[in-house]
Amino acid sequence: MLQAIRERAQGWLAWVIVALISVPFALWGIQSYLGVGGEPVVATVNGVEITDRDLSRRAQQARLELRERLGAAYDPALFEEGRLRAEVLDDMIRQTLLLGVSNRIGMRVSDEEVRMQILAESAFQRDGRFDREAYERLLRLQGLSPAQFEEQLRQQLIGNQLLRAVVGSELMTRGELAEYRRLAGQTRELSYAAMPAAEFRSDAPIGEEEIQAFYESNPARFQSPEMVKLDYLVLDVGELAKGAEISDDELRRVYEEDRSRFGRPEQRSVRHLLLTVPPEADEAAAEAVEARLQAIRGRIAAGEAFDEVARSESQDPGSAGEGGSLGTIEQGIMDPLFDAVAFSLPEGELSEPVRTRFGYHLIEVTEIVPASVKSFDDVKEELRAEVSRQRAESLFYDLGERLANVAYESPDSLEPAADELGLPLLQSDWLGREGGEGVFAYPRVMGAAFSDEVLVGRSNSDLIEPERDVLRAIVLRVADHRVAAVRPLDEVRDEIVEELRSERAREAALQAAEGAAEQLRKGTSWSEALPSAVVETPGAVGRDLQSVPAPVRGLAFTLPAPVEGEPSVGTTVLENGDVAVVEVTQIKDGEVSPPEGPSSGSEGEMLAQLLGRHVYDAMLADMEMRAKVERNPIKTTSDL
């Protein structure tokens, strides 16, 4: 049928078909012809559009970076999708503003700078060198082409130029630096007492209305995370090696072709006695050293012990204390002249003086260990593992290419790939974005599982290599999907009741603490204001004293300076939920030494950078306030 169409699509008929196709292309573009339409826009910044696709890609990048940075501490519940997308969009808006300003004032980044930045990125390197395959594979995982990534990197570098220009323009004055040192070195004399919230706990019933109100006002606390169940295929070189069948005849052939690999060369235990010859010595001086060594040789030949003579006469600091012993050596390790004599002497025979670049030696071989070759039986299993691995590695690359091709050609199922390659089709448990065990512990794998192509488009993933330099690959697809949702009230009722009771206890403890603080301000003693409390008196406390709880230090350094005879008192909630009363009785400022310049040393440079960053942030806020920014509602996966 196709051939018949082809034969008839000649002459005037072909031109009519071309004309019909060309009209929609010319008037509305290829997207309209395909029914795609324009991409959804989430924000417009001074006329520049930020698309939903760009936002999704950047949000996925941010999540992967957070997971890499936090490791085991990563908790997806802390990075709810809507909030993360909103924060990423804010950052994209700022970057768009920065790029606009940078372009207006003429800032540029050369192609060479972009290239050098990419070459220096460790994620794109293998064995310390840039690896194009790793580069393209990582970009593909993030849904980027090299051209898109390079343009994105160029924009970031241009924005960084403006940041460096602003931050680098700030200086610390002598007065500002002195004020910083005064405050940074300040200590405060304080006392504090903790009031356990548990002592104020009540089991009084919690009303249904209060439970409902808490549930409705804290939906994020009771949200079950978005989860997927995955079908997947794993290609592992270790498993391939287990299935390789290698005959003994093949192993013996490999053994015979390279027997030297399994041999051990002759080894000799050697000792020597050295008399050094200075580099500037003339022939007469060298002959004198040789004559002296001959005399020493005569003493050893006459019956003196070699090791005793070496200890007293040898000028080799490394071996003299060991009686001249150099241990067991193989041929090729020592100086060539020394080596030649040492491996030609019979065991127990003393050499004549041997001249090397170090001086004159007497050499004696105390033991000869003959060369040997391991038998085939001794190395057969080692050879089997090696040949199996080599064959499996070759098979891995072949099967990997086939797996990628079949998974791409049949994007809506992994069964064709499983059947063709003979791999078991596996299925995971429910997994969140934080991943799980085995191959699902790797950010690359989970990033692909939650990508738009796999999660929304329900296509097979690309071939993913979870670890660099490990021959293991995976292809996956989403078998089932649960969107993030708020758990039912009945399921979380006990949690809410427990939280409300803890909250009531904290409020009661805080109220009691405020009463005690007021008494202390009026001059009442600790024993009267808090008769059952244990009062801690750490004395003069600096800002970084770790033995004092951080909330106590934070409050102590924000309380006003005490008036003479009247302490400064406040209350704070500790990290465990208890409440503390804090009293500051004295403040001592840090010592201020005269600075050498307007930004003396690294301390001044650090403060200048902090001040410059503050100015930069203020500049960004002003730019955003003046810009024309239009935002559209942000959609999450659950809205799709």
Secondary structure, 3 states (H helix, E strand, C coil): CHHHHHHHCCCHHHHHHHHHHHHHHHHHHHHHHHCCCCCCEEEEECCEEEEHHHHHHHHHHHHHHHHHHHHHHCCHHHCCHHHHHHHHHHHHHHHHHHHHHHHHCCCCCCHHHHHHHHHHCHHHEECCEECHHHHHHHHHHCCCCHHHHHHHHHHHHHHHHHHHHHHCCCCCCHHHHHHHHHHHCCEEEEEEEEECHHHHCCCCCCCHHHHHHHHHHCHHHHEECCEEEEEEEEEEHHHHHHCCCCCHHHHHHHHHHCHHHHEECCEEEEEEEEEECCCCCCHHHHHHHHHHHHHHHHHHHCCCCHHHHHHHHCCCCCCHHHCCEEEEEECCCCCHHHHHHHCCCCCCCECCCEEECCEEEEEEEEEEECCEECCHHHHHHHHHHHHHHHHHHHHHHHHHHHHHHHHHHCCCCCHHHHHHHCCCCEEEEEECCCCCCHHHHCHHHHHHHCCHHHHHCCCCCCCECCCCCCCEEEEEEEEEEECCEECCHHHHHHHHHHHHHHHHHHHHHHHHHHHHHHHHHCCCCHHHHCCCCCEEEEEEECCCCCCCCHHHHHHHCCCCCCECCECEEEEEECCCCCEEEEEEEEEECCCCCCCCCCCCHHHHHHHHHHHHHHHHHHHHHHHHHHCCEEECCCCCHHHC
